Amino acid sequence: MTDLFGLRNHNTAVRPPGLAGLPIPTTLMVSAQGQVLWKDQSADYMQRSDPDYVRQALNNHFPA
């Protein structure tokens, strides 16, 4: 999936020996039809999406 969606960080500073790169931390919100509704990516492989940021996106796309 990482390569299928182009989510690999090819930055040579974080590339382990023998690997093409590390996956880019990505959070996707996908509809039941397979459409990407929202995406958050980080350039830093150690940083993930903030839960409050994801919750806000969920509320925006799926209001109560």
Backbone torsions as a table, in degrees:
resi	resn	phi	psi	omega
1	MET	NA	-37.2	-178.7
2	THR	-55.6	-48.7	-178.7
3	ASP	-77.0	-34.0	179.8
4	LEU	-58.6	-39.9	-178.4
5	PHE	-99.5	7.9	177.3
6	GLY	66.1	40.1	-175.4
7	LEU	-105.7	29.4	179.6
8	ARG	-104.6	131.1	178.6
9	ASN	-87.1	113.4	-177.8
10	HIS	-93.5	15.3	178.2
11	ASN	-61.9	121.6	-175.7
12	THR	-65.7	-20.1	-179.5
13	ALA	-70.6	-22.7	-177.9
14	VAL	-117.7	11.7	-176.7
15	ARG	-85.2	113.8	175.9
16	PRO	-68.3	150.4	178.8
17	PRO	-56.7	132.6	177.9
18	GLY	85.4	-3.6	178.9
19	LEU	-114.6	149.4	-179.7
20	ALA	-74.5	-10.8	-178.2
21	GLY	148.0	177.4	178.6
22	LEU	-101.3	151.1	174.7
23	PRO	-62.2	144.4	174.9
24	ILE	-82.9	126.0	176.5
25	PRO	-58.1	119.3	-174.8
26	THR	-137.4	134.9	173.1
27	THR	-115.9	124.9	179.6
28	LEU	-115.7	141.8	169.2
29	MET	-113.4	117.0	-173.2
30	VAL	-119.6	135.3	178.8
31	SER	-73.5	168.5	177.2
32	ALA	-61.6	-22.2	178.8
33	GLN	-88.1	-0.2	178.4
34	GLY	89.3	7.1	179.5
35	GLN	-83.7	131.3	176.2
36	VAL	-74.2	116.8	-178.9
37	LEU	-91.7	-29.4	-174.7
38	TRP	-157.9	144.2	-179.8
39	LYS	-143.9	137.1	173.9
40	ASP	-130.0	128.2	-179.4
41	GLN	-129.4	153.3	178.7
42	SER	-122.5	139.0	175.5
43	ALA	-76.6	-19.6	-179.6
44	ASP	-95.8	116.7	-175.7
45	TYR	-65.0	-11.9	179.5
46	MET	-96.6	-3.3	-176.7
47	GLN	-108.2	131.2	179.2
48	ARG	-113.1	168.2	178.5
49	SER	-62.4	136.8	176.4
50	ASP	-69.5	132.0	-178.7
51	PRO	-56.2	-36.6	179.0
52	ASP	-66.9	-34.8	177.8
53	TYR	-66.4	-42.2	177.9
54	VAL	-66.8	-42.6	179.5
55	ARG	-60.3	-40.6	178.4
56	GLN	-62.5	-42.4	178.1
57	ALA	-63.5	-42.0	177.1
58	LEU	-59.6	-45.2	179.7
59	ASN	-64.8	-34.3	179.1
60	ASN	-69.6	-37.3	-177.1
61	HIS	-89.6	-25.3	-178.1
62	PHE	-133.8	70.8	-178.4
63	PRO	-63.2	147.3	-179.2
64	ALA	-72.9	NA	NA
